[in-house]
Every structure is written in C-alpha cells, then in structure tokens.
Amino acid sequence: MRLQCVIFSVGLLAVTSLRGESAPNPDDKPAFAEPPAGFDVKRTDIPCGKLEMVEYVSGTVGVTRKMLVYTPPGYSGERKYPVLYLLHGIGGDETEWQRYAQPERLIDNLSAEGKAVPMIIVMPNGRAQKNDRAAGDALASAPAFAVFERDLIDDVIPAIESRYSTRAGRESRALAGLSMGGGQALNFGLTHLDLFGWVGSFSPSPNTKSPSELIPDPETIRQRLKLLYLSCGSRDELFHVSRNVHDYLVEKDVPHVWHVDGNGHDPAHWKTSLYHFVQMLFR
C-alpha cells in the first residue's frame, strides 16, 4: 500500500545561526495543533492498560535483558494486537519513555476517545551490551545502539510475539524513537521494510545514516511504507539532522509527515510527537 501521509508546507520559526543553519524552509511548521490540555493526565473514569517489566534472553548480547511492555485495556489472548516498538535516547534505558512521556496515559486517553487503535507498546533497552545501564560516558555506548539492530530483530520481536497475542506481519509493526532512538528507528525501519510498515523519528540524532543509505530505492518506500513520520523542534541544536532527511525525502518525492514545533531537543517535543504519531497507526 502507498504511504498515507502528506508533506505539510508554509513557514514557521527561524532556525538560529548558532546551529550554523540557514533560514527556515517554507515547510518548517507544525503539521498538527498542540494537544489539548490534559492529554497526558491520568484519568480515573476510563479503562486503563497495564505496564509490566519483562525479561528476555538476548542471544545477540549473551545476557538476560529487560523491556517495559504496555498492554491495552481489556487485553485478551483471544484478540490479536499490533505492536509499536518505542526506542529511547542515548542517556536513557527501557524506562525513559515512561518517565518522559507516560505513553500508557496517552494511549489510554486516546483509545477511550476512539482516536487510537488498541495496541501493545514495547519499550526495550536500545543499548545492546552486557552493562546496558545509562551511566558514565553516554557516547562510549554509542556502538551498542547499532548492535541493537540484531537484538531487536533476532531477540526482542520474537520474545514479544511468543508471549503476547500479536497480529502478524509488517503492517502490524511500527518502530519509533527519540533522539538516538529516532536515528535507530530510521536506520532499522527503513532498511527492514519486511518487518515494519510504520516508522516514526522524533528529533533524530547524528547516529542517523545518510539519507541515500536509508533510502537507496525511493519507489520501494513509496509502495511499502504506510507511514513515515519525521519531527523536530525548531530550537533543537540537532535540527540539521532531521532537515537533511526531510529535504532528501522531498527531493525523491517520498510522502511523509514533517512536523516542526517550537520545542527544543526535549521531552515536550517527544511527548507531543508520540501523541500525534500513535493516532495515525494501524489504520
């Protein structure tokens, strides 16, 4: 199926000269309005999903590792659910998304309003090394974020699909992340279209591969990917990473969502991007 999204145009906020960037492009603007007040507040008048920390054996790393898993309200083995794999940044771990953005609250609230499809959300540790704690020099663990490609494909996904009632196939799997995880989502998602039908990258970091490496065959992306979502805050010092990917996608006529808000490289951007992204999934 062809991609379901469009490139949004007409201008927004200046990209500062401190980043060495030129003036903003005409389409550096929000694709969506700000979320409504209370979108991230836990509600007691609706059904809520469940968060649990689970362990799995990683053949890639050679140890037992942890991931945080959300199952939607009324989860049942008699129903099959799509899965969103959600990746953290270089300074985080499997708990970062829950601490920064409370995905369980966002999806519970949206599901109760009929604005999101019930889904499983998996938050693994993207630092694929034996000591995967976020401590010390964060940059020293950067190579482990590349190794996570094999851990995700060979260990995480099989573990989830063996334990949970998941819908089979690439169109029922989404991959997204923030910062370092945003780079991973592009690096892994766009080069494994046999596994993922939906990809989201929120302010990706410089671990992101060059656009020509990510998309050597634009027509394949057009035909196979159902959603490519790319976002960044206008005050993000890494804005150029997202802009480079966006410009290449425009040049190659690859449909995608390009969302630029007024935030920096911060949880406010990641939370609102996730809020918008999950509403588009699995439809």
Secondary structure, DSSP 8 states (H G I E B T S, - for coil): ---------S------GGGT--S--TT-S-SS----TTTTS--SSS---EEEEEEEEETTTTEEEEEEEEE-TT--TTS-B-EEEEE--TT--TTHHHHHH-HHHHHHHHHHTT-S---EEEEE----SSS--S-S-GGGGHHHHHHHHHHIIIIIHHHHHHHS-B--SGGGEEEEEETHHHHHHHHHHTT-TTT-SEEEEES--TTS--HHHH-S-HHHHHHH-SEEEEEEETT-TTHHHHHHHHHHHHHTT---EEEEES--SSHHHHHHHHHHHHTTTT-
